[in-house]
Each structure stands twice: as structure tokens, then as C-alpha cells.
Amino acid sequence: MRSMLNDLVPASFVLVGTLIQMRLSLQEVAISRREAIQHKVAEDQLVAELAWFRRRRARRDFIKDREPEVHRAIREAWLHVFAWALLFAAAATAIVNTIAGD
């Protein structure tokens, strides 16, 4: 029991620290890439109004017509989200493995 707590406490700290850093980092990304994110949201809203069989083509057209800076900013924002999701998954897995006894 004691060794499980010795493993569980640091894993919990890692998870909480990851969540705090994730929130702060993603807020920073949202502020610094606000224009690109608004552009992507507008594209998604326009695509959502189309019939289901026209959506794929419309998305391709939007991506093709984007300015390179906007495209790069959207891609970087998604990369931030994906990277933090991986770190969160690793921290959560550490806790699950500690509880499961692996």
C-alpha cells in the first residue's frame, strides 16, 4: 500500500501540473492565434450549412484558398492541442498503471 502511494502521489502531481500547463499554454495559443482560429471557426460554420455530400469538397477548397500565414497558424494551434493531449494521456496512464498495480 505504501509503495503504491509513493508512486501515486508523484503521478498525481504530474497530471495536475500537466493540466495547469496545458490550460495556460492553450490560452496563450488562443490569444496569439485569435485571427486564425476565428477564420477556422467561420469556415466550419459555412461547411456545416452545406449538404453532407458537398462538405468534403468545400473543406478542400477552403484549405486551398487560405493565406499561408493563416494556414500555418491553424496548423500550429492544432499541433499544440495534439501535443498537450499526448502529455495528458501519458500522465493519466501513469496514474491508471499505478492504481492497477502494473
DSSP file (Angstrom, degrees, kcal/mol; ACC not computed):
  #  RESIDUE AA STRUCTURE BP1 BP2  ACC     N-H-->O    O-->H-N    N-H-->O    O-->H-N    TCO  KAPPA ALPHA  PHI   PSI    X-CA   Y-CA   Z-CA
    1    1 A M     >        0   0    0      0, 0.0     4,-2.0     0, 0.0     5,-0.2   0.000 360.0 360.0 360.0 -42.6    0.0    0.0    0.0
    2    2 A R  H  >  +     0   0    0      1,-0.2     4,-2.1     2,-0.2     5,-0.1   0.893 360.0  49.7 -66.3 -39.6    2.8    2.4    0.9
    3    3 A S  H  > S+     0   0    0      2,-0.2     4,-1.3     1,-0.2    -1,-0.2   0.848 107.9  54.9 -69.3 -31.6    4.7    1.8   -2.3
    4    4 A M  H  > S+     0   0    0      2,-0.2     4,-2.8     1,-0.2     3,-0.3   0.924 109.4  47.0 -65.0 -42.0    1.5    2.4   -4.3
    5    5 A L  H  X S+     0   0    0     -4,-2.0     4,-2.4     1,-0.2    -2,-0.2   0.876 107.2  57.5 -65.4 -36.5    1.1    5.8   -2.6
    6    6 A N  H  < S+     0   0    0     -4,-2.1    -1,-0.2     1,-0.2    -2,-0.2   0.808 116.1  36.3 -63.9 -28.2    4.7    6.6   -3.2
    7    7 A D  H  X S+     0   0    0     -4,-1.3     4,-1.6    -3,-0.3    -2,-0.2   0.797 115.8  53.8 -89.0 -33.8    4.0    6.1   -6.9
    8    8 A L  H  X S+     0   0    0     -4,-2.8     4,-2.4     2,-0.2     5,-0.2   0.883 102.5  55.8 -72.2 -39.0    0.5    7.6   -7.0
    9    9 A V  H  X S+     0   0    0     -4,-2.4     4,-2.3     2,-0.2     5,-0.2   0.952 110.9  42.1 -63.2 -51.3    1.4   10.9   -5.4
   10   10 A P  H  > S+     0   0    0      0, 0.0     4,-2.4     0, 0.0    -1,-0.2   0.902 114.4  52.5 -63.3 -36.8    4.1   11.9   -7.9
   11   11 A A  H  X S+     0   0    0     -4,-1.6     4,-2.1     1,-0.2    -2,-0.2   0.888 109.7  49.4 -64.1 -37.2    1.9   10.7  -10.8
   12   12 A S  H  X S+     0   0    0     -4,-2.4     4,-2.7     2,-0.2     5,-0.2   0.899 109.8  50.8 -67.0 -40.6   -1.0   12.8   -9.5
   13   13 A F  H  X S+     0   0    0     -4,-2.3     4,-2.9     1,-0.2     5,-0.2   0.903 109.7  50.8 -62.6 -40.3    1.3   15.8   -9.3
   14   14 A V  H  X S+     0   0    0     -4,-2.4     4,-2.5     2,-0.2    -2,-0.2   0.920 111.3  48.2 -62.9 -43.2    2.4   15.3  -12.8
   15   15 A L  H  X S+     0   0    0     -4,-2.1     4,-2.3    76,-0.2    -2,-0.2   0.933 114.3  44.9 -64.0 -45.7   -1.2   15.0  -14.0
   16   16 A V  H  X S+     0   0    0     -4,-2.7     4,-2.3     2,-0.2    -2,-0.2   0.920 114.4  49.2 -65.5 -43.0   -2.2   18.2  -12.2
   17   17 A G  H  X S+     0   0    0     -4,-2.9     4,-2.6    -5,-0.2     5,-0.2   0.894 110.8  50.8 -62.4 -39.6    0.9   20.1  -13.4
   18   18 A T  H  X S+     0   0    0     -4,-2.5     4,-2.7    -5,-0.2    -2,-0.2   0.914 109.8  50.0 -63.8 -42.9    0.2   18.9  -16.9
   19   19 A L  H  X S+     0   0    0     -4,-2.3     4,-2.3     2,-0.2    -2,-0.2   0.910 112.2  47.4 -62.8 -42.0   -3.4   20.1  -16.7
   20   20 A I  H  X S+     0   0    0     -4,-2.3     4,-2.3     2,-0.2     5,-0.2   0.948 115.3  44.4 -64.7 -48.3   -2.3   23.6  -15.4
   21   21 A Q  H  X S+     0   0    0     -4,-2.6     4,-2.8     1,-0.2     5,-0.2   0.882 112.3  53.6 -63.9 -38.0    0.4   24.0  -18.0
   22   22 A M  H  X S+     0   0    0     -4,-2.7     4,-2.7    -5,-0.2     5,-0.3   0.935 109.7  47.5 -61.8 -46.7   -2.0   22.8  -20.8
   23   23 A R  H  X S+     0   0    0     -4,-2.3     4,-1.9     1,-0.2    -2,-0.2   0.932 115.3  44.6 -61.5 -46.8   -4.6   25.3  -19.8
   24   24 A L  H  X S+     0   0    0     -4,-2.3     4,-2.0     2,-0.2    -2,-0.2   0.912 115.2  47.9 -65.8 -42.5   -2.2   28.2  -19.7
   25   25 A S  H  X S+     0   0    0     -4,-2.8     4,-2.3     1,-0.2    -2,-0.2   0.920 112.4  47.8 -66.0 -43.9   -0.4   27.2  -22.9
   26   26 A L  H  X S+     0   0    0     -4,-2.7     4,-2.4    -5,-0.2    -1,-0.2   0.833 109.6  53.6 -69.9 -30.6   -3.7   26.7  -24.9
   27   27 A Q  H  X S+     0   0    0     -4,-1.9     4,-2.0    -5,-0.3    -1,-0.2   0.912 109.3  49.4 -65.0 -41.0   -5.0   30.1  -23.6
   28   28 A E  H  X S+     0   0    0     -4,-2.0     4,-2.7     2,-0.2    -2,-0.2   0.904 111.2  48.9 -62.6 -42.0   -1.8   31.7  -24.9
   29   29 A V  H  X S+     0   0    0     -4,-2.3     4,-2.2     1,-0.2    -1,-0.2   0.912 109.6  52.5 -63.8 -42.2   -2.2   30.0  -28.2
   30   30 A A  H  < S+     0   0    0     -4,-2.4    -1,-0.2     1,-0.2    -2,-0.2   0.867 113.4  44.1 -63.0 -36.0   -5.8   31.1  -28.4
   31   31 A I  H >< S+     0   0    0     -4,-2.0     3,-1.0     1,-0.2    -2,-0.2   0.929 117.3  43.3 -73.7 -45.6   -4.8   34.7  -27.8
   32   32 A S  H 3< S+     0   0    0     -4,-2.7    -2,-0.2     1,-0.2     3,-0.2   0.757 123.3  36.9 -75.1 -23.0   -1.8   34.7  -30.1
   33   33 A R  T 3X S+     0   0    0     -4,-2.2     4,-2.4    -5,-0.2    -1,-0.2  -0.014  77.1 127.4-115.8  28.8   -3.6   32.9  -32.9
   34   34 A R  H <> S+     0   0    0     -3,-1.0     4,-2.6     1,-0.2     5,-0.2   0.885  72.0  50.5 -55.7 -45.2   -7.1   34.5  -32.5
   35   35 A E  H  > S+     0   0    0      1,-0.2     4,-2.1     2,-0.2    -1,-0.2   0.915 112.3  46.5 -63.1 -43.4   -7.5   35.6  -36.1
   36   36 A A  H  > S+     0   0    0      2,-0.2     4,-2.3     1,-0.2    -1,-0.2   0.892 112.4  50.3 -66.7 -39.1   -6.6   32.2  -37.5
   37   37 A I  H  X S+     0   0    0     -4,-2.4     4,-2.4     2,-0.2    -2,-0.2   0.909 110.6  49.0 -66.7 -41.4   -8.9   30.4  -35.0
   38   38 A Q  H  X S+     0   0    0     -4,-2.6     4,-2.3    -5,-0.2    -1,-0.2   0.883 110.0  52.9 -63.9 -37.2  -11.8   32.8  -35.9
   39   39 A H  H  X S+     0   0    0     -4,-2.1     4,-2.2    -5,-0.2    -2,-0.2   0.924 110.5  46.8 -61.5 -45.4  -11.1   32.1  -39.6
   40   40 A K  H  X S+     0   0    0     -4,-2.3     4,-2.5     2,-0.2    -2,-0.2   0.889 111.0  51.3 -65.9 -40.2  -11.3   28.3  -39.0
   41   41 A V  H  X S+     0   0    0     -4,-2.4     4,-2.2     2,-0.2    -1,-0.2   0.911 109.5  50.3 -63.6 -41.9  -14.5   28.6  -37.0
   42   42 A A  H  X S+     0   0    0     -4,-2.3     4,-2.2     2,-0.2    -2,-0.2   0.909 110.4  50.1 -63.0 -41.8  -16.1   30.7  -39.8
   43   43 A E  H  X S+     0   0    0     -4,-2.2     4,-2.5     1,-0.2    -2,-0.2   0.937 110.5  49.8 -60.0 -46.5  -15.0   28.0  -42.3
   44   44 A D  H  X S+     0   0    0     -4,-2.5     4,-2.1     1,-0.2    -2,-0.2   0.873 109.8  51.0 -61.9 -37.6  -16.5   25.3  -40.2
   45   45 A Q  H  X S+     0   0    0     -4,-2.2     4,-1.0     2,-0.2    -1,-0.2   0.898 111.2  47.9 -67.8 -39.7  -19.8   27.1  -39.8
   46   46 A L  H  X S+     0   0    0     -4,-2.2     4,-0.5     1,-0.2     3,-0.5   0.907 112.4  48.8 -66.4 -40.7  -20.0   27.6  -43.6
   47   47 A V  H >< S+     0   0    0     -4,-2.5     3,-1.3     1,-0.2    -2,-0.2   0.881 105.1  59.1 -65.8 -37.2  -19.3   24.0  -44.2
   48   48 A A  H 3< S+     0   0    0     -4,-2.1    -1,-0.2     1,-0.3    -2,-0.2   0.777  99.8  58.0 -63.7 -25.8  -21.9   22.9  -41.7
   49   49 A E  H 3< S+     0   0    0     -4,-1.0    -1,-0.3    -3,-0.5    -2,-0.2   0.671  93.4  87.3 -78.0 -16.4  -24.6   24.8  -43.7
   50   50 A L  S << S-     0   0    0     -3,-1.3     5,-0.1    -4,-0.5     2,-0.0  -0.340  93.1 -89.3 -80.7 163.0  -23.9   22.7  -46.8
   51   51 A A    >>  -     0   0    0      1,-0.1     3,-1.9    -2,-0.1     4,-0.6  -0.375  43.1-109.9 -65.7 152.5  -25.4   19.4  -47.7
   52   52 A W  G >4 S+     0   0    0      1,-0.3     3,-0.6     2,-0.2     4,-0.5   0.807 116.2  55.8 -58.3 -32.5  -23.4   16.4  -46.3
   53   53 A F  G 34 S+     0   0    0      1,-0.2    -1,-0.3     2,-0.1     4,-0.2   0.560 108.3  48.3 -81.2  -6.4  -22.2   15.3  -49.8
   54   54 A R  G <> S+     0   0    0     -3,-1.9     4,-1.9    -7,-0.1    -1,-0.2   0.462  88.5  85.6-105.5  -4.3  -20.7   18.8  -50.5
   55   55 A R  H <X S+     0   0    0     -3,-0.6     4,-2.6    -4,-0.6     5,-0.2   0.908  84.9  52.0 -68.2 -44.1  -18.8   19.2  -47.3
   56   56 A R  H  > S+     0   0    0     -4,-0.5     4,-2.2     1,-0.2    -1,-0.2   0.930 112.5  46.0 -60.0 -46.0  -15.6   17.4  -48.2
   57   57 A R  H  > S+     0   0    0     -4,-0.2     4,-2.4     1,-0.2    -1,-0.2   0.897 111.9  52.0 -63.4 -40.5  -15.1   19.4  -51.4
   58   58 A A  H  X S+     0   0    0     -4,-1.9     4,-2.6     2,-0.2    -1,-0.2   0.909 108.7  50.4 -64.4 -41.3  -15.9   22.7  -49.6
   59   59 A R  H  X S+     0   0    0     -4,-2.6     4,-2.5     2,-0.2    -1,-0.2   0.928 110.4  49.7 -61.5 -44.3  -13.3   21.9  -46.9
   60   60 A R  H  X S+     0   0    0     -4,-2.2     4,-2.4     1,-0.2    -2,-0.2   0.913 111.4  49.4 -59.8 -43.0  -10.7   21.2  -49.6
   61   61 A D  H  X S+     0   0    0     -4,-2.4     4,-2.0     2,-0.2    -1,-0.2   0.903 110.6  49.8 -63.9 -41.3  -11.5   24.4  -51.4
   62   62 A F  H  X S+     0   0    0     -4,-2.6     4,-0.7     2,-0.2    -2,-0.2   0.924 112.2  47.7 -63.2 -43.5  -11.2   26.4  -48.1
   63   63 A I  H >< S+     0   0    0     -4,-2.5     3,-0.7     1,-0.2    -2,-0.2   0.909 112.3  49.6 -63.8 -41.2   -7.9   24.9  -47.3
   64   64 A K  H 3< S+     0   0    0     -4,-2.4    -1,-0.2     1,-0.2    -2,-0.2   0.853 112.8  47.2 -65.9 -34.5   -6.6   25.5  -50.8
   65   65 A D  H 3< S+     0   0    0     -4,-2.0    -1,-0.2    -5,-0.2    -2,-0.2   0.460  87.1 114.0 -89.8  -1.7   -7.7   29.2  -50.7
   66   66 A R  S << S-     0   0    0     -3,-0.7    -3,-0.0    -4,-0.7    -4,-0.0  -0.325  74.2-108.7 -69.4 151.3   -6.3   30.0  -47.3
   67   67 A E     >  -     0   0    0      1,-0.1     4,-2.6    -2,-0.0     5,-0.2  -0.549  30.3-118.6 -71.8 145.8   -3.5   32.5  -46.9
   68   68 A P  H  > S+     0   0    0      0, 0.0     4,-2.4     0, 0.0     5,-0.2   0.851 112.4  52.7 -58.3 -36.1   -0.2   30.7  -46.0
   69   69 A E  H  > S+     0   0    0      2,-0.2     4,-2.2     1,-0.2     5,-0.1   0.912 111.4  45.7 -67.1 -41.2    0.1   32.6  -42.7
   70   70 A V  H  > S+     0   0    0      2,-0.2     4,-2.5     1,-0.2     5,-0.2   0.920 113.0  50.3 -66.6 -43.3   -3.4   31.6  -41.6
   71   71 A H  H  X S+     0   0    0     -4,-2.6     4,-2.3     1,-0.2    -2,-0.2   0.916 111.7  47.9 -60.6 -43.6   -2.9   28.1  -42.7
   72   72 A R  H  X S+     0   0    0     -4,-2.4     4,-2.4    -5,-0.2    -1,-0.2   0.894 111.6  50.2 -64.6 -41.3    0.4   27.9  -40.7
   73   73 A A  H  X S+     0   0    0     -4,-2.2     4,-2.1     2,-0.2    -2,-0.2   0.894 111.1  48.2 -66.5 -40.0   -1.3   29.4  -37.6
   74   74 A I  H  X S+     0   0    0     -4,-2.5     4,-2.3     2,-0.2    -2,-0.2   0.926 112.5  49.2 -64.8 -43.9   -4.2   26.9  -37.7
   75   75 A R  H  X S+     0   0    0     -4,-2.3     4,-2.1     1,-0.2    -2,-0.2   0.900 111.1  49.6 -62.8 -41.3   -1.8   24.0  -38.1
   76   76 A E  H  X S+     0   0    0     -4,-2.4     4,-2.1     2,-0.2    -1,-0.2   0.877 109.0  52.4 -66.0 -37.4    0.4   25.2  -35.2
   77   77 A A  H  X S+     0   0    0     -4,-2.1     4,-2.1     2,-0.2    -2,-0.2   0.927 110.7  47.1 -63.7 -44.0   -2.7   25.6  -33.0
   78   78 A W  H  X S+     0   0    0     -4,-2.3     4,-2.6     1,-0.2    -2,-0.2   0.872 109.4  54.8 -64.4 -36.1   -3.8   22.0  -33.8
   79   79 A L  H  X S+     0   0    0     -4,-2.1     4,-2.6     2,-0.2    -1,-0.2   0.896 107.1  50.4 -63.9 -40.4   -0.2   20.9  -33.1
   80   80 A H  H  X S+     0   0    0     -4,-2.1     4,-2.4     2,-0.2     5,-0.2   0.937 111.4  48.0 -61.0 -46.7   -0.3   22.5  -29.6
   81   81 A V  H  X S+     0   0    0     -4,-2.1     4,-2.1     1,-0.2    -2,-0.2   0.931 113.5  47.2 -60.7 -45.7   -3.6   20.8  -28.9
   82   82 A F  H  X S+     0   0    0     -4,-2.6     4,-2.1     2,-0.2    -1,-0.2   0.907 111.3  50.8 -63.8 -43.2   -2.3   17.4  -30.0
   83   83 A A  H  X S+     0   0    0     -4,-2.6     4,-2.0     1,-0.2    -1,-0.2   0.914 112.2  46.0 -63.5 -43.0    0.9   17.7  -28.1
   84   84 A W  H  X S+     0   0    0     -4,-2.4     4,-2.5     1,-0.2    -1,-0.2   0.855 109.2  55.7 -68.9 -33.4   -0.8   18.6  -24.8
   85   85 A A  H  X S+     0   0    0     -4,-2.1     4,-2.4    -5,-0.2    -1,-0.2   0.896 107.4  50.0 -64.0 -38.9   -3.3   15.7  -25.4
   86   86 A L  H  X S+     0   0    0     -4,-2.1     4,-2.3     2,-0.2    -2,-0.2   0.926 111.7  47.3 -64.3 -44.3   -0.4   13.3  -25.6
   87   87 A L  H  X S+     0   0    0     -4,-2.0     4,-2.3     2,-0.2    -2,-0.2   0.906 112.3  49.9 -64.1 -40.9    1.1   14.6  -22.4
   88   88 A F  H  X S+     0   0    0     -4,-2.5     4,-2.6     1,-0.2     5,-0.2   0.919 110.4  50.3 -62.8 -43.0   -2.2   14.4  -20.6
   89   89 A A  H  X S+     0   0    0     -4,-2.4     4,-2.3     1,-0.2    -2,-0.2   0.893 110.1  50.4 -63.0 -39.7   -2.7   10.8  -21.9
   90   90 A A  H  X S+     0   0    0     -4,-2.3     4,-1.8     2,-0.2    -1,-0.2   0.912 112.3  46.6 -65.1 -42.0    0.8    9.8  -20.6
   91   91 A A  H  X S+     0   0    0     -4,-2.3     4,-1.6     2,-0.2   -76,-0.2   0.906 113.5  48.2 -67.2 -41.0    0.1   11.4  -17.2
   92   92 A A  H  X S+     0   0    0     -4,-2.6     4,-2.3     1,-0.2    -2,-0.2   0.881 109.5  53.6 -66.5 -37.3   -3.3    9.7  -16.9
   93   93 A T  H  X S+     0   0    0     -4,-2.3     4,-2.8     1,-0.2    -1,-0.2   0.875 104.4  55.7 -64.2 -37.5   -1.8    6.4  -18.0
   94   94 A A  H  X S+     0   0    0     -4,-1.8     4,-1.8     2,-0.2    -1,-0.2   0.904 109.5  46.4 -61.5 -41.0    0.8    6.6  -15.2
   95   95 A I  H  X S+     0   0    0     -4,-1.6     4,-2.4   -84,-0.2     5,-0.2   0.929 112.8  48.8 -67.5 -44.6   -2.0    7.0  -12.6
   96   96 A V  H  X S+     0   0    0     -4,-2.3     4,-2.8     1,-0.2    -2,-0.2   0.917 111.7  49.7 -61.6 -43.1   -4.0    4.1  -14.1
   97   97 A N  H  X>S+     0   0    0     -4,-2.8     5,-1.9     1,-0.2     4,-1.1   0.864 110.3  50.9 -65.0 -35.0   -0.9    1.9  -14.1
   98   98 A T  H  <5S+     0   0    0     -4,-1.8    -2,-0.2    -5,-0.2    -1,-0.2   0.922 114.1  43.2 -66.9 -43.9   -0.1    2.8  -10.5
   99   99 A I  H  <5S+     0   0    0     -4,-2.4    -2,-0.2     1,-0.2    -1,-0.2   0.895 113.5  51.1 -69.0 -39.6   -3.7    2.0   -9.4
  100  100 A A  H  <5S-     0   0    0     -4,-2.8    -1,-0.2    -5,-0.2    -2,-0.2   0.691 112.3-121.3 -73.2 -17.7   -3.8   -1.2  -11.4
  101  101 A G  T  <5       0   0    0     -4,-1.1    -3,-0.2    -5,-0.2    -4,-0.1   0.664 360.0 360.0  90.1  15.9   -0.5   -2.3   -9.9
  102  102 A D      <       0   0    0     -5,-1.9    -4,-0.2    -6,-0.2    -5,-0.1   0.478 360.0 360.0 -80.8 360.0    1.5   -2.7  -13.1
